[in-house]
Amino acid sequence: MRKPIIAGNWKMFKTRDEALQFILAVYDKMPSQEKVDSVICSQFTVLRCLVKRQGENLRIGAQNMHFEDSGAFTGEVSADMLKSIGVTYVIIGHSERRAMFNETDESVNKKLHKAFEKELTPILCVGESLEQRENGKVEEFIGNQLKLDLAGLTKEQVKELVIAYEPIWAIGTGKTATSQVADETCGFIRSMIKELYDQETADAIRIQYGGSVKTSNIDELMSMPNIDGALIGGASLKADDFVKLVNAAVK
């Protein structure tokens, strides 16, 4: 069985004091890492203070990184910088990064290669717009994303990758894909991994659902056979809710 993974994406929320209050409230309440991987992906300014207080059953991730080791890239952070402070995960290709900051599949691919080179675990985000879903283009669009994003990665690397399926139309809107729709699309992603690599890799890779996940729908989503976890935005900002969300993955 694939071990579930629950990751909170704090986006641009929480000051250092707020982050400290959160981590002190949850770090000793996380289920065993043998049962579920629990991750908080925060903004750069609070990564170090979270890492120092994460506890053995909680890991800290970044929300982005550059694909170069160093250089004249104002405002960017390298994989080495993340590694040096103890970060272990990094979100790559979130739809907000793609839409607002012009990230492309080419840059996402470079970031994935760099993350694996530096032994960071990437959480790759893929997903369609409402227009693409309504026009029946979901599989065509996501399939193309996967082909471009994963180009040149070995099957050993892809087995360690986490993919987050996040329908763009369900992020921060309050809309959620039904559990059946989410599972069908995660199943398609798994079938694409089989096509691009092999059955062993498809069976090993963990696929999350992301899109207005909250305490009221986590149980149903986690009951689906192709959903191995969740990438959670707003609902991960409250300590009590995050504890509930993580525990739902081990029921």
N, C-alpha and C positions, 0 to 999 in steps of 0.2 A: 504493500500500500504506500501511496505517496503521502508524505507528512504535510499536513496543511500549513499554510503560511498566511498570517494576517499582518498587513502593513498599514500603518497610519501615515497619510500624507498631509502634513500640517500646512502646506502651501505657504502663504505669507501671513502667518498668524503666530502669535506668542512672543512676548519679550523674554529676556533672560529670566526674570523673576517668575513669569508665568510658566516657563518651561521647567524651572526648578520645582515649582509647586506640583506640576504634573508628574514629573519623574519620581519625586519622593512619595507620591500617592500611589504609584502603580508598580514600582520596580520589584517589590517583594510579593506581589499578588499575581504575577504571571505564572501560568502553568508550566510544567517542566518542558525544557527544550527538546526532550525526547518525544513529546507528544505534539508540539506545535512550535513553529518558528514565529516569534513575535518581534515586530520591527516598528520603530518610529523613524520616519524620514522627515527631518526638520530642515529649516533654513540654515545657512552656513553659520550664522552668528551664534547659535546655541549648540552646535554639534559637540564641541569639546565638553561643555558642562554636562551634557546628557551622557556622553560616553563614560565620564568619570563616575556616574551614578547609575549605570544601566542595570546592574544585577546580572546574575548568570543566565537568566531565562529571557532576557530582553536584549535586542541588538539595535544599533543606531545606523541609519542610512542617510545619505544626502539626496537632494531632489534633482541634482544635475551635476555635470562636470564637463570639462573640456577634453578634447581628444589629443591635445598636445601636452607634452611634459612641462613645458615652460614657454615663455615668450611674451611678446607685446600684445596681450589679450586683456585689455582693461575690463575689470569686473568679473573675470572668470576664475575658476578654481580647478586645479589639476587633480588627477587621481593620486599622485604622490602626496599631495597636501592632505587629502582625505585619509589616506592610509596612515600618515604620520600622527594623526590624532585618534586613531583607533576605529574609524568608520569601517563598516564591513559590507554595507549595501549601498546601491545608488540607483535611483529611478532614471531611466533613459527614455526619451521620446514621448513624454507626457503630451497629451493633445494640446494643453495650454502652451507648452513650449513650442510645439509645431505651429500652432495657429498665431500666437502672439509674438513669438521671437524667431519665426521663419526657420525653424529646424527642419531639415530635410531627411529623407531616408539615407542619403549619403552620409550626412553628419552623424546620424544615429548609428549607422554601421561602424563608423570610425570610433565612436564612443564605446560601443560594445567590445570591439577588439581591444581597446585600451583598458577597459575595465577588467577583462580576463587576463590581460598581460600583467596587470597590477594586483591580481587576485582579489578583486572586489566582485561581489555578486550583483549582477545587474537585474533590475526589474524593468523589462521592456514593455512599453505601453503601445497597444494597437487598438484601432476601433474606427467605426464609420460615423458619418454624419446622418442626420435625420433624412436628408434628401437622398443620400445613397441607399439607406434602408428602404425608403418608400419606392425607390426606382429598381429595387431588386439587385443592387450592386454590392451587397455586403461581402459575399465570398470573393468576388473579383477584386474588390478594393483591399480587403484584409490579406488575401492571398498575395497580392502584389507587394504590400507592405512587408510581409514576412520574407519574401524572396529577396527583397532589396536590403532589409535590415540585417538579415542573417548571413548575407553573402560572405563566404570565406571562413565562416566559423566551423569548427570541427564538431562532430557529434558528441564528443566528450565535453566540450564547452557547452553545447546546447542542453545537455542533460542537467547541467548546473544552473542554467538560466531560469528565471521566473518570467513568465509572460502574463501581463495584466490586460485582459480584454475590457476596454472601457468605451462603450458606445458614447460618442461625444454628446449626443442629445440627452443623455441621462446624467451628465456630470454637473452637480450643483443646481440642477433644475427641479429636484424633487421627484422627477420621473425615474422610474426604474424599469429596466427590461424585466419581463416576467421571468421567473426561474426557468421556465421551459425555453424561452428565447435565449437567455443567457447561457444555458447549458448547451443548446444546439450550436451556438456560435463558438463556445469554448471547444465543443466536439469537433467543429470544422477546423479550428486552429490545430487541434491535436492531429487531425487527419493530414493537414498540410505538413506538419513536422514529420509524419510518417513518409509522405511523398518526397520531402526534401532530404530526409535522412533514412530512418528505418523504424520498424515497430518498436524496437527496444528503446530508442530515443523518445518516441512518442509516448510510450508508457511511463518513462521516467520524468519527463518535464512537468513542472507544476504550473498550472494556469489559474490565475485569479480572475475574479470578476470585480470591476470597479464602476460605480455609477450610482450615487445616492444609496449606498449601503448603510443600514442603520440597525439598531437593536431589534426593530420590529420585523425585519426581513432576513436577517443573517441566517437564522435556523433553516429556513426554506432553501435559501441559496446554497448553503453548505451541504444540503442533503442530495444535491445533484451529482451524478457520477463523474462529470467532467470538470467540475469546479473544485479546485484544491485550496481555495482561500479567497481573500478579498483585499483590494487596495481601497482604503477608506479615507475619504476627505473629512468633511465637517464633523461626522460622528466620532472621529478619532481625537477630537480636541478636548473632550471631557473625559477626565480620568475614569470615572465610574463606568461610562459607556464603553471606553476602550477595554476595560477589564472584562465586561460582559461579552463584547465582541470576540475577544480572544478565547474566552472560555467556551463560547458557542462552537468553536472549531474542534473541540475535543470531546464533544458529547457523543 
